[in-house]
Amino acid sequence: MSKDIEKRDFFNDPLSETELKKIIKMTGKKPSDLLRKRDKMYKELDFENKKKTDSQIIKLMVKHPGLILRPIILTKNKAFVGKVDVNNLK
């Protein structure tokens, strides 16, 4: 089974807030579930102790793309973020 793959480096070609909201919705998860907790900005922004709204989290993810778990894999109607078992992409 061969799939056409389009790659995008969102450090050089950042995601817009609208794109990120769409991806988050497609995952069925909350924005906080897509945060990369090992990123230095995660610690600098003190996510552990300072509660942030979903909207604040999304704005910070757009501003600091290192906060976004990767890779992001988009299919027709679903998005998978982080460690993904390619056999589950159906």
N, C-alpha and C positions, 0 to 999 in steps of 0.2 A: 504494500500500500504506500504509494508515494504522495506526498503533500507538497504543494508550493509553499515555500517559506519566505517570508519577507522579514528582514531584520531591521531593527531600529535601535540606535544608540541614544537613549533618552537623556544622556549627559550632553551630547552635542545637538540633539534635536528634541528638546524637552516636551514632555506631555503638557497639554493645556489642562486647566482645572476641569473643563467639560469632558475631555478625553478620560482623565483619571476617574471622574465620577462615574462615567459609563463603564469603565473597566471594573471598578469596585462593585457596581450594581451587578455586572455579569458574573462576578465570583460568588455572589450571594453572601458575602462576608461584610464585616464592619471595617472601616478604614484602619482602625487600630490593629486589626488582624494582618494587615499587609505591611506593617512597619518592620523594618530591618533593625532589630534591637542591638546588633553589633556595630552599627554605624556610629561614628564618633558624635554626629549631630544628635543622635538619640539621647546620648548621655549629656551633651551640652545643653539640650533643650529640656532636660530633666523630666522626661516622659513618665518615669516611675513615680515621681512625687507630685507633679503638677498635672492635674486632670485637664484634658483639652476636649473641646467639642469635636464632633466629626468634621465640621466645616473647618475648624482651626487645623486639624490634622491634615486634611486634604490640601489646604493652602501651604502648609509647611512641606508636604511631600512634593508639591510643584516647585517650591522655592529651593528645596534641598533634595534632588532626586536620589541621592545616596540612601535616603530613608526608605525607599520603595524596595520591597522584596523583589528579587529577580531570580530567574527570568519570568517574563510575562508572556504567556502563550494564549493567543486569541483564536477561537474557532468561530463558526458562524454565529452562535448565540451563547457561548460560554467563554469565561476567562479563567485561566489557571495561573496562579502566582506562586513563586518559590519552587521548592523541590517538587517536580511533577513526574509521575510515572507515565511515560508516553503511551503505555497500553491503555490508559484510562481516558484518552482524549476523544473518544467516540461520542 
